Amino acid sequence: MNCYEIVYVDKAVLNCEVTSSVLERLAQVPIEFIDDPRQLQDEVAWMSNPIGAGKRGLVITKSKGKALKTCPGARGTLCCNYTILDIVQNCPLDCSYCILQGYFTNPFIVLYANVDEVLAEVDGILNRNPRRLFRIGTGEFTDSLALEGPIPLAAKLVSFFADKENALFELKTKAVYVDSLLGLNHRGRILVSWSLNPQAVIDREEVGVAPLDARLEAARRCQEAGYKIGFHFDPIIYYPDWERDYRGVVDRIFELIDPRNIPWISLGTLRLPPGLKPVIKKRFPYSKIIYEEMIPGAGGKLRYPKPVRVQMYRKMVEWIHGYDPDVFVYLCMEGQELWPKVFDERPKEGSMYFKVFDRNWW
Ligand code: SF4
């Protein structure tokens, strides 16, 4: 997919292999050479929709920060210890509820071309911590596969992580560009996961994103190629027909995917960080998600009232475990006190690792 109208190339990465490869693939797109990506913020700041404009511009630059970042879990929530591999920031897709709208000061899609340097840093971290198990992914600051095609990074990352004994690498996506993954020697150590919602929600809230059936078909193809498959129901959105529709999605999963190939399914109901509501109202005037009853919770985020969340989680867990009680289900960004209302026991911090590794799936 190519949705870019302009590519900005930081002169500092002119000689990187990734830069040449992306420019070759985007030969039809105008290029502008820049000294400092920060100068670009002023170019869109005056626009009525800088976030939308940013999605059509690609910035190729150099990472100067840490290669791995801790997922910004809200205070008071039980964390799954996801570690973000920071190679791409922002996303060409456009979901109304996306917390990335306004998360970064730069609204453009940013690609760090010095990928080899970033991966060398990761290699050093993994080698220095042989007893620690890292859960690493690219799916927090962007969609892991939405840029594939013009920016084929996934195969490089899969090949890098396939032989890392103490890392579990996850590509998390709503896209369907899996062709580049299918022939790789991933050694069974890579998980490709899809964020799912009922088609009714996709139609209304996820602009330019693959339909549900296409995502599940991509998951089936990855399963066939030996990958483990994860699913994320996040955000789960409340609306009058939510039960019927989400149950339908769970049914579709288990029609196509063998539960033994699913290390985990995560659940998280809609959360709106402070400041996101007016952005949604302005950018997605037809969206209804901001009109449900929500109250401020951990980190000041608006959430559905606890009894509603508990009811939604319990139903989802019941439907999933109706297919296989061994499928590991966890809650994303929920406080410790809420877990026992959904499950029988409260997990200890970090215990999801042991559940996953216990299953001996890799
Ligand atoms: S796919 Fe994910 S990262 Fe991209 S816009 Fe949607 S929620 Fe945001």
Boltz pocket constraint, residues with backbone or C-beta under 6 A from the ligand:
constraints:
  - pocket:
      binder: B
      contacts: [[A, 90], [A, 91], [A, 92], [A, 93], [A, 94], [A, 95], [A, 97], [A, 98], [A, 99], [A, 100], [A, 140], [A, 141], [A, 142], [A, 143], [A, 174]]
      max_distance: 6.0
